[in-house]
Amino acid sequence: MRFHITNLFFNIVTLLIFTIPAFSADDPVTIKAADYICIKAKEGGKTRLAVYPFTGKDGTTSPETDKYATKIIEVILTKGEFRIIDPAKVSKIVEEQEKGLTGLVDPDTAPETGKMLGADAMIFGITGDGALQIRILDAATGEIIGATVADAGGSAKISNDDFKSRDNKDRFLLDQMEGKLRQMSVNHPAMFLYVTADDDEMKQLESELPGVVKRVSSRIGSRDDAGVQKFEKRKKRLLQMREKHPEFNSSIKNMREKTFTGMKGKRKKKR
């Protein structure tokens, strides 16, 4: 059974507006971004769209970033040509992303994720400095297209972003990874320390916080073989990204240091 929101405009927008303040209907950046999504989705024959929670440049969500997503969903639904996947179902995927790396969406996992959601395209957004970066991931091919929509003195200027190269595809994954790992470090610190650890960091973790390793290992081991393999594959990819991208690696190290110190502090208080 496919989970989706009805095309009837008021059924979804009313709920969203009562929970999150909407942007002005004439906001040029959000209108332009929504139009871009609709045009590109129509060009690709995509009608079932999953809109992921928009984030700021630091990878976190807020009422402000939610406003962008709310307005864009509203505009897309007024077109009458697209279905928006139930946000509750998308939220379950996001929750999985916070608990481990298996839920992260990238060109390699897009077909599987699209099937889980009943979507043929996933929409991502990053906000900040009067601009909105839109990313559309094709669930069938893993192709990424995107654009940056910026405020230009009361109007909106749109510039296409290139995601054809391997480096730019990696950039898409890095943006996702860093945001989700930042959330994980706050909401699931033990899992964060485990999944981001290289060999040396794992030895330190086993020495100083053995309980963390035991709990997380047990949790991962309780998954079926396919789940364990998927987890290990994603962890390996993360470590490869750390080796390849020094800035990303530095960011992970800083997050690890802060999380590690926090968990050791809590451990001392319990004694």
Secondary structure, 3 states (H helix, E strand, C coil): CCCCECCCHHHHHHHHHHHCCCCCCCCHHHHHHHHHHHHHHHHCCCCEEEECCCEECCCCCCHHHHHHHHHHHHHHHHCCCCEECCHHHHHHHHHHHHHCCCCCCCCCCHHHHHHHHCCCEEEEEEEECCEEEEEEEECCCCCEEEEEEEEECCEEEEEEECCCCHHHHHHHHHHHHHHHHHHHHHHCHHHHHHHCCCHHHHHHHHHHCHHHHHHHHHHHHCCCHHHHHHHHHHHHHHHHHHHHCHHHHHHHHHHHHHHHHHHHHHHHHHC
